[in-house]
Amino acid sequence: MSVFRDWAFALCAAMAAGGICRMVLPKSSMQRVFGITVSAFFLCVLLSPAIFSVSATRIYIDDAAMPDIRRRADSLTDAVNFQAQQIGLDSVEKIIREELSQMGINGGDAAINIITDGQHAPRRIEIVLDKEYESEHNRIRERLMNDLGLDIRLGYTQTDETERDENENAGF
């Protein structure tokens, strides 16, 4: 309570000092500037407990409430960590798609699987590309490994067009 008493005293002292100085100051253009200055000072004194945290104020929490508070804090921490991990993985996937596009590969058609093994950072990345890029396997893999610094595994599938042509030729 002494903190609040000290604050109230400082507030009263600021009001008294401002009033006395205003009476002593002669009527001039300086009176307006002085009034603004005293008002700003009084406002600072008035808001000082909110601006500068009152270190003497303590909030006591019942011991029975602590497990619930810890559980909620842990839940919030887990949610934030999960969201941060998702943002990181989405960023890695975006980088991969941009790199593939720069190599002339339609990155939107690639199936990208980022393996984390329960860790926050990716351990390995598996990318499934169209069969037509299989001849460039080493170039694609080396460039992605150099850019990302991760183990890259590439797989290949037939395009829908190739399957459709094969089905038409087979009489389906």
C-alpha positions in Angstrom: 0.0 0.0 0.0 2.9 2.3 0.5 3.4 2.3 -3.3 -0.1 3.7 -3.8 0.4 6.3 -1.0 3.7 7.4 -2.7 1.9 7.7 -6.0 -0.9 9.8 -4.5 1.6 12.1 -2.8 3.5 12.6 -6.1 0.2 13.4 -7.8 -0.7 16.0 -5.2 2.8 17.5 -5.2 2.7 17.8 -9.1 -0.7 19.6 -8.9 0.5 21.9 -6.2 3.8 22.7 -7.9 2.0 23.4 -11.2 -0.6 25.7 -9.6 2.0 27.7 -7.7 4.3 28.1 -10.8 1.3 29.1 -12.9 0.4 31.9 -10.4 4.0 33.2 -10.2 4.4 33.2 -14.0 3.6 36.5 -15.5 0.9 36.8 -18.3 2.8 36.2 -21.5 3.2 33.9 -24.4 5.3 31.6 -22.2 2.2 31.0 -20.0 0.6 28.9 -22.7 3.8 26.8 -23.3 4.2 26.4 -19.5 0.6 25.3 -19.1 1.1 22.6 -21.8 4.3 21.5 -20.2 2.8 21.3 -16.7 -0.2 19.4 -18.1 2.1 16.8 -19.8 4.1 16.4 -16.6 0.9 15.9 -14.5 -0.3 13.4 -17.1 3.0 11.5 -16.8 2.7 11.4 -13.0 -0.9 10.3 -13.2 -0.1 7.4 -15.6 3.2 6.4 -14.0 1.9 3.3 -12.3 0.6 2.0 -15.7 3.7 3.1 -17.6 6.3 1.8 -15.1 5.2 -1.5 -13.6 4.7 -1.3 -9.9 7.2 -3.9 -8.6 5.8 -3.9 -5.1 2.4 -5.1 -6.3 2.1 -8.8 -5.9 -0.6 -11.1 -7.1 -1.0 -14.2 -5.1 -2.4 -17.3 -6.7 -4.0 -20.1 -4.8 -1.9 -23.4 -4.9 -5.0 -25.3 -6.1 -5.2 -23.1 -9.2 -1.5 -23.7 -10.2 -2.0 -27.1 -12.0 -4.8 -25.7 -14.1 -2.7 -22.6 -15.0 0.3 -24.8 -15.9 -1.9 -27.1 -18.0 -3.3 -24.1 -19.9 0.2 -22.6 -20.3 1.5 -25.9 -21.6 -1.4 -26.2 -24.0 -0.8 -22.7 -25.3 2.9 -23.4 -25.7 2.2 -26.6 -27.7 -0.2 -24.8 -30.0 2.3 -22.0 -30.7 5.1 -24.5 -31.3 2.8 -26.5 -33.7 1.9 -23.3 -35.6 5.5 -22.2 -35.8 6.5 -25.7 -37.1 3.7 -25.6 -39.8 4.8 -22.2 -40.9 8.4 -23.4 -41.2 7.4 -26.6 -43.2 5.1 -24.5 -45.5 8.1 -22.2 -46.1 10.3 -25.1 -47.0 7.7 -26.5 -49.4 7.3 -23.0 -51.0 11.1 -22.8 -51.5 11.1 -26.3 -53.1 8.3 -25.4 -55.5 10.1 -22.1 -56.4 13.4 -24.0 -57.0 11.6 -26.6 -59.2 10.0 -23.8 -61.2 13.4 -22.2 -61.7 14.6 -25.5 -63.1 11.7 -25.5 -65.6 9.7 -28.1 -63.6 6.0 -27.4 -62.8 6.4 -27.3 -59.0 2.6 -27.3 -58.6 2.3 -30.8 -59.9 5.0 -32.2 -57.6 4.0 -34.2 -54.5 6.2 -33.0 -51.6 6.4 -35.0 -48.4 8.5 -33.4 -45.6 9.6 -36.0 -43.1 10.3 -34.5 -39.6 10.5 -37.7 -37.5 8.8 -35.9 -34.6 11.4 -33.1 -34.6 10.8 -29.4 -35.3 13.1 -29.3 -38.3 12.8 -31.4 -41.5 15.0 -34.6 -41.7 14.3 -35.6 -45.2 12.2 -34.5 -48.2 10.5 -36.9 -50.6 9.4 -35.4 -53.9 7.4 -37.2 -56.5 7.8 -35.7 -60.0 6.5 -36.6 -63.4 8.3 -39.5 -65.2 9.6 -37.1 -67.9 12.1 -35.5 -65.4 13.7 -38.8 -64.5 16.6 -38.2 -66.9 17.5 -35.1 -64.9 17.4 -36.9 -61.6 21.0 -36.1 -60.4 20.8 -32.4 -61.4 17.5 -31.9 -59.6 18.6 -33.7 -56.5 22.0 -32.1 -56.2 20.6 -28.6 -56.7 17.9 -29.1 -54.1 20.3 -30.7 -51.6 22.8 -27.8 -52.0 20.0 -25.1 -51.6 18.2 -26.7 -48.7 21.0 -28.7 -47.0 18.6 -31.7 -46.5 18.4 -35.3 -47.7 16.3 -35.2 -50.9 14.7 -38.3 -52.3 13.1 -38.2 -55.7 10.4 -40.5 -57.1 8.6 -40.5 -60.5 5.1 -41.2 -61.7 3.4 -41.4 -65.1 1.4 -38.3 -66.3 -2.3 -38.6 -66.7 -1.9 -37.9 -70.4 0.5 -40.8 -70.8 -1.9 -43.1 -69.0 -4.8 -41.9 -71.1 -2.8 -42.5 -74.3 -1.8 -46.0 -73.1 -5.5 -46.7 -72.2 -6.7 -45.5 -75.6 -4.2 -47.7 -77.4 -5.1 -50.7 -75.2 -8.8 -50.3 -76.2 -10.2 -49.0 -72.8 
